[in-house]
Amino acid sequence: MNHSTVTLPVKDTVVPAIQDELVAAVRSSVVSDTPLYPIGGGTALDLGLPAKAPGRGLSLANLNRVVDYPARDMTVTVEAGVTMQALAELLAKERQRLPIDVPQAERATIGGVIATNWNGPRRFGEGTIRDYVIGISAVDGRGQPFKGGGRVVKNVAGYDFCKLLTGSLGTLGVITQVTLRLKPIPEQMALVACAVTNAPAAEKLLASLITSQTTPTAIELLGGPAWQADSTLTGLGPLGKSGLYLVVSLEGTGVEVEYMSRQLTTEWRTQGVDPLVVGEAASLWRRLVEFSAEGESPLVLKASVAPSGTAAIIEAAQRLDPDCSIQAHAGSGIVLLQMSKFPDQGLSRALVGSLQPAAAAHHGHLSILRNPSGAEMTHQCVFGATDAPLWLMSEVKRKFDPRDILNRGRFIYV
């Protein structure tokens, strides 16, 4: 989720206020064979292949109503254009939250977060957006409304549209409404941090967290220029070129957080590490959430691998670009990379020849979050070699969008 550098090839943008108007827009596009490009908050338009076919924008901005909020049931139903910030403010009144951390929350919409399957630092302890969507309504590429799930958490009857639409980049249907399960806001949070010399050293500490007496909600590895001058971490001393900060988030009651902070500090000291309980936890947390969208990096990448491969991806990135900035959700195997420059050898050689094989070696893949230059945005660069059943994915696409109206040519289908 970043500040988009992409301009869609659209002559105009339709902004429906109700689902019926959206249905009419899709059906009109089917008749005229005009591609539609769904737009939430416009923060993640860089994801996927650049759109090439001229078409129309389809903004969900006016589908932003709260449909139902039975707080006692710990669920909420909202339209897809509700921003993450507006949703958080609504839920906070009842001391509840959707524990999905999204940069630019004042712009990012819940529909966009689901369509892009975006998950932040709390993914390790709280799960992914897919775990929280229990009901969904959408309009497919024929202009046919459909829905799945419901307002009851246990409702899993029928075809699982909730999971199918999550991460589909708006290519199977335009999400119009969702029902989400919620969690209470914990009483307290603390961040405990330490500095390590390199990725292999960090790996030993990460392994020790498996048997720790604490239960982290987030485990973050940070490195590179973006973090070296962070005032909240300067007490740990300067980082070397391959040095990293390890930051662990602990949440719960005041008593629980105080205990876990002491416990983790003790555990790390027995391993020869000098930890720090971060004094300005809220400030550092904001940076952890916003990292992928901040700065002016010429190339932002995301690797998704088995957690055991996190260190290897970090080392591969540092070999390719010693001045890159790194944030890894280390407990989940997600590595975000802000490159300091566009690769000298070209994007294809850097990705296909280096980082994509490193990700594949650890049962994962690499994707491009932002490439302002637009250079070399080929199918192989953007998606890499994949062992996913593309024929099956393409068949599903044809079922939902037989005329290829929605986000034409932007996703992985062949």
Buried (B, 14 or more C-beta within 10 A) or exposed (E): BBBBEBEBBBEEBBBBEEBEEBBBBBBBBBEEEBBBBBBBBBBBBBBBBBBEBEBBBBBBBBBBEEBEBEBEEBBBBBBBBBBBBBBBEBBEEBEBBBBBBBBBBEBBBBBBBBBBBBBBBBBBBBBBBBBBBBBBBBBBBBBEBBBBBBBEBEBEEEEBBBBBBBBBBBBBBBBBBBBBBBBEBBEBBBBBBBBBEBBEBBBEBBEBBEEBEBEBBBBBBBBBEBBBEBEBBEEBEEBEEBBBBBBBBBBBEEEBBBBBBEBBBEBBEEEEBEBBBBEEBEEBBBBBBBBBBBBEBBBBBBBBBBBEBBBBBBBBBBEBBEEBBBBBBBBBBBBBBBBBEBBEEBBBEBBBEBBBBBBBBBEBBBBBBBBBEEBBBEEEBBBBEEEEEEEEBEEBBEEBBEBBBBBBBBBBBE
